[in-house]
Amino acid sequence: MKARIIKIISKEYTVLTDNGERHLAILSGKLRRQITPAAGDIVEVDEVTGDYVIQKVLPRKNYLIRPFVANVDQALIVMSVVDPDFSTALIDRLCILIRKAGIEPILIVTKCDREFSEETEKNIVEYESGQLRVYRTGKGSLNSVIPSLLEGKVSVLTGQSGAGKSTLINELDPEFHLATQEISKALGRGKHTTRHNELHEVCGGLVADTPGFSSLDFGNIESDELGSLVPDFVPYIGKC
């Protein structure tokens, strides 16, 4: 049967089938020598004498290094209007790197309940007028569209430290943050030897347990492909 890996702790894998069943599985001996599975991988699983064995990892459409997640649909760039300040440079850089990885970037603007500058408002409006999907939200007033963004998708979050990634996830699903805290405590002493990677079910989708990229290593971008990674520039490719 086909399933998706949603949790990896050391050499133990939790897989989720299309009908919502969860099973603990191990890698076949042959596969163990061929590939390192990631959370998000689609796999073929056999039941062998009562045990579930992963026999094959199907081709990935993309993957990230940290968190090590495969087949990601979207990356939510969480950017606050203040504390820290709104950064167009960071948004643009993240969008290029995310698109390079074959993932759709979506901008979530947080702390909109706070006062912020006219320049920041102008910058947000420019993004809203372009091809990037933009959603504003504030503490205690979650944008009602955001939960539907996650439904049926594999998502990761990125953005500045302190921009409100944890607050956003807490408002979407309080159990998500609590679960990751408990896991961090449980693995604390063995964190150098134990590998843990997990996708959590949030709002009908799957969200990586690490809210943000600790590495933006998507490989080098060639100069002749940079234009295609900036949608607003695409109409002008070859005309300069």
Protein Blocks (a to p, Z undefined) as FASTA:
>chain_A
ZZddfbdehjaccdddfkopacdddddfklmmmpccdehiacddddeehiacdfbdcddf
bdcfbdcdehifbdcddddfbhpaddfklmmmmmmmmmmnopacddddehklbccdfklm
mmmmmmmmmmbdcddddehiacfklmmmmgopacddeddehilpmmmmmmmommlmmmmm
mmmmmmmmmmmmpccdddddeehiacdfbgcdfbfcebjadfklmmmmmmklmmmgopZZ
